[in-house]
């Protein structure tokens, strides 16, 4: 019986420690007593983190950092002062997608703007400017976003500029 009690107390302490460590997951699972106890303080911290991350991401976008190529994701996380778990949750809640597709969408929207302002630019040059390493990926993604090839978009922008 003493061995059983010692083992039971040890397991109970481990579970309590585990619950404290994973308190941020519990809201995703559902309501529970632990959630009701931990949620108010956790929610305030999450809101502060989200607001801080929102400002950092906006500054990152305004500085057009999404154009930079070959930047490791860990460096971006450091620059935005966040961790991977928080970033993934933030991107899903704010933009409904992961970071990489979101960044590519920013790049492609930037490419569309460049084509409208400078229709004489070649698509390969624009793909370099907006941060694509591979122009074939640029062309494929551009067509998926706009429904037309980069060359077609450029020609239409050129015709609109001439009008």
Secondary structure in CASP SS format (residue, H / E / C, confidence):
PFRMAT SS
TARGET T0000
AUTHOR 0000-0000-0000
METHOD secondary structure of the structure
MODEL  1
X C 1.00
X H 1.00
X H 1.00
X H 1.00
X H 1.00
X H 1.00
X H 1.00
X H 1.00
X H 1.00
X H 1.00
X H 1.00
X H 1.00
X H 1.00
X H 1.00
X H 1.00
X H 1.00
X H 1.00
X H 1.00
X H 1.00
X H 1.00
X H 1.00
X C 1.00
X H 1.00
X H 1.00
X H 1.00
X H 1.00
X H 1.00
X H 1.00
X H 1.00
X C 1.00
X C 1.00
X C 1.00
X H 1.00
X H 1.00
X H 1.00
X H 1.00
X H 1.00
X H 1.00
X H 1.00
X H 1.00
X H 1.00
X H 1.00
X H 1.00
X H 1.00
X H 1.00
X H 1.00
X H 1.00
X H 1.00
X H 1.00
X H 1.00
X H 1.00
X H 1.00
X H 1.00
X H 1.00
X H 1.00
X H 1.00
X H 1.00
X H 1.00
X H 1.00
X H 1.00
X H 1.00
X H 1.00
X C 1.00
X C 1.00
X H 1.00
X H 1.00
X H 1.00
X C 1.00
X C 1.00
X C 1.00
X C 1.00
X C 1.00
X H 1.00
X H 1.00
X H 1.00
X H 1.00
X H 1.00
X H 1.00
X H 1.00
X H 1.00
X C 1.00
X C 1.00
X C 1.00
X H 1.00
X H 1.00
X H 1.00
X H 1.00
X H 1.00
X H 1.00
X H 1.00
X H 1.00
X H 1.00
X H 1.00
X H 1.00
X H 1.00
X C 1.00
X C 1.00
X C 1.00
X H 1.00
X H 1.00
X H 1.00
X H 1.00
X H 1.00
X H 1.00
X H 1.00
X H 1.00
X H 1.00
X H 1.00
X H 1.00
X H 1.00
X H 1.00
X H 1.00
X H 1.00
X H 1.00
X H 1.00
X H 1.00
X H 1.00
X C 1.00
X C 1.00
X C 1.00
X C 1.00
X C 1.00
X H 1.00
X H 1.00
X H 1.00
X H 1.00
X H 1.00
X H 1.00
X H 1.00
X C 1.00
X C 1.00
X C 1.00
X C 1.00
X C 1.00
X H 1.00
X H 1.00
X H 1.00
X H 1.00
X H 1.00
X H 1.00
X H 1.00
X H 1.00
X H 1.00
X H 1.00
X H 1.00
X H 1.00
X C 1.00
X C 1.00
X C 1.00
X H 1.00
X H 1.00
X H 1.00
X H 1.00
X H 1.00
X H 1.00
X H 1.00
X H 1.00
X H 1.00
X H 1.00
X H 1.00
X H 1.00
X H 1.00
X C 1.00
END
